[in-house]
Amino acid sequence: MNKKSILTIVLALATMITATNAYFADREISQNNTISAGTFDLALDETVKSPDALLNKNWKPGDELEEAIVLRNDGTLTINDIFMQAETEVSE
């Protein structure tokens, strides 16, 4: 090996050692934090308003039914918004 190759290897190793040491030696201090546990209890407030429409036997491909349901959180965690999308497919 020539001197340039050896020097390049030594510099690469020194850089890797320095970078690794800096990564593991980094420290952060966090003060005045609290950790608390809570519960998330999602409950159905209303069910489908027209269950007969779901049991309709005359559905054709492409027919759609849109119903709104209301969910409530009976737990202790504050959750402002819940977004849910459901899709079902029935085949016989």
Buried (B, 14 or more C-beta within 10 A) or exposed (E): EEEEEEEEEEEEEEEEEEEEEEEEEEEEEEEEEEEEEEEEEEEEEEEEEEEEEEEEEEEEEEEEEEEEEEEEBEEEEEEEEEEEEEEEEEEE
